[in-house]
Amino acid sequence: MKKTLTYLAVLAAIAAAVFVAFHFYPDSLLRRGRETMEMSDIKAGREVTGYPAGEDIPRISSVEEFDRLSFGTDYATVQPVSILPTGVWHLKSWVSPYFQKRYKGRKVGEPERKDEYLTSKINIHMDYNQYYLLELSDGAYILAEIPEPDAAAIKRGKAVTLPIGEKRTFHMTEKLRQVCEENGAYEEGVFFAFDEEWYESIDIFMVLSRLGAGIIVFFAVGVCLLLLIDKAAGRRAERVSQKSA
């Protein structure tokens, strides 16, 4: 019995560690001190994509307003009513599109190109961002590539003003087309709200922080469960001893 409980405790610790590793967002903490951008910054030619939006940044509330944005030159923000995951993941633009196989710490063979798009229902891809459907105030949906902390907050029902974004072109995969058609979503562009240079600079920190959080949770949960199992086993042995006496 104790052996089975120990096995289950290890599995529970692993599950908790994996959950925390993929639901811990270090960027949400790092973004708190970032400068808010206004229209004056845009007019001055400053890079504003991915920065917190000032009060005078246009708020997109309808598909018509989003459609009028010029690709890569007009900036706006969105206060979504709701959010829907598409299950389609796009390789982060600041991540290397190649990976190198290794054997005993040494590189083996030629670099291989990563898939640009993946399909998955859960967030297990640290090199990929998921496409979301954002519901606007008019009830219509647009595609968006936004930071995970914001997506998670919208899912929890919080009122969120997204970072400043721009309309970008994208490749419409078959799965993405299916999701858009099912929800009547706008298909001519995607709302992109990442500061690519900043995210590239913290990418390694993000990965290590998530892995570190997962390891801490694994040991914390595992140790607690094992102590409880040992305590329960000790009490059981004590009761058996008392009965036999």
Secondary structure in CASP SS format (residue, H / E / C, confidence):
PFRMAT SS
TARGET T0000
AUTHOR 0000-0000-0000
METHOD secondary structure of the structure
MODEL  1
M C 1.00
K H 1.00
K H 1.00
T H 1.00
L H 1.00
T H 1.00
Y H 1.00
L H 1.00
A H 1.00
V H 1.00
L H 1.00
A H 1.00
A H 1.00
I H 1.00
A H 1.00
A H 1.00
A H 1.00
V H 1.00
F H 1.00
V H 1.00
A H 1.00
F H 1.00
H H 1.00
F C 1.00
Y C 1.00
P H 1.00
D H 1.00
S H 1.00
L H 1.00
L H 1.00
R H 1.00
R H 1.00
G H 1.00
R C 1.00
E C 1.00
T C 1.00
M E 1.00
E C 1.00
M H 1.00
S H 1.00
D H 1.00
I H 1.00
K H 1.00
A C 1.00
G C 1.00
R C 1.00
E C 1.00
V C 1.00
T C 1.00
G C 1.00
Y C 1.00
P C 1.00
A E 1.00
G C 1.00
E C 1.00
D C 1.00
I C 1.00
P C 1.00
R E 1.00
I E 1.00
S C 1.00
S C 1.00
V H 1.00
E H 1.00
E H 1.00
F H 1.00
D H 1.00
R C 1.00
L C 1.00
S C 1.00
F E 1.00
G C 1.00
T C 1.00
D C 1.00
Y E 1.00
A E 1.00
T E 1.00
V E 1.00
Q C 1.00
P C 1.00
V C 1.00
S E 1.00
I E 1.00
L E 1.00
P E 1.00
T E 1.00
G E 1.00
V E 1.00
W E 1.00
H E 1.00
L E 1.00
K C 1.00
S C 1.00
W C 1.00
V C 1.00
S C 1.00
P C 1.00
Y E 1.00
F E 1.00
Q C 1.00
K C 1.00
R E 1.00
Y E 1.00
K C 1.00
G C 1.00
R E 1.00
K E 1.00
V C 1.00
G C 1.00
E C 1.00
P C 1.00
E E 1.00
R E 1.00
K C 1.00
D C 1.00
E C 1.00
Y E 1.00
L E 1.00
T E 1.00
S C 1.00
K C 1.00
I C 1.00
N C 1.00
I C 1.00
H C 1.00
M C 1.00
D C 1.00
Y E 1.00
N E 1.00
Q E 1.00
Y E 1.00
Y E 1.00
L E 1.00
L E 1.00
E E 1.00
L C 1.00
S C 1.00
D C 1.00
G C 1.00
A C 1.00
Y E 1.00
I E 1.00
L E 1.00
A E 1.00
E E 1.00
I C 1.00
P C 1.00
E H 1.00
P H 1.00
D H 1.00
A H 1.00
A H 1.00
A H 1.00
I H 1.00
K H 1.00
R C 1.00
G C 1.00
K C 1.00
A C 1.00
V C 1.00
T C 1.00
L C 1.00
P C 1.00
I C 1.00
G E 1.00
E E 1.00
K E 1.00
R E 1.00
T C 1.00
F C 1.00
H C 1.00
M C 1.00
T C 1.00
E H 1.00
K H 1.00
L H 1.00
R H 1.00
Q H 1.00
V H 1.00
C H 1.00
E H 1.00
E H 1.00
N H 1.00
G C 1.00
A C 1.00
Y E 1.00
E E 1.00
E E 1.00
G E 1.00
V E 1.00
F E 1.00
F E 1.00
A C 1.00
F C 1.00
D C 1.00
E H 1.00
E H 1.00
W H 1.00
Y H 1.00
E H 1.00
S H 1.00
I H 1.00
D H 1.00
I H 1.00
F H 1.00
M H 1.00
V H 1.00
L H 1.00
S H 1.00
R H 1.00
L H 1.00
G H 1.00
A H 1.00
G H 1.00
I H 1.00
I H 1.00
V H 1.00
F H 1.00
F H 1.00
A H 1.00
V H 1.00
G H 1.00
V H 1.00
C H 1.00
L H 1.00
L H 1.00
L H 1.00
L H 1.00
I H 1.00
D H 1.00
K H 1.00
A H 1.00
A H 1.00
G H 1.00
R H 1.00
R H 1.00
A H 1.00
E H 1.00
R H 1.00
V H 1.00
S H 1.00
Q H 1.00
K H 1.00
S H 1.00
A C 1.00
END
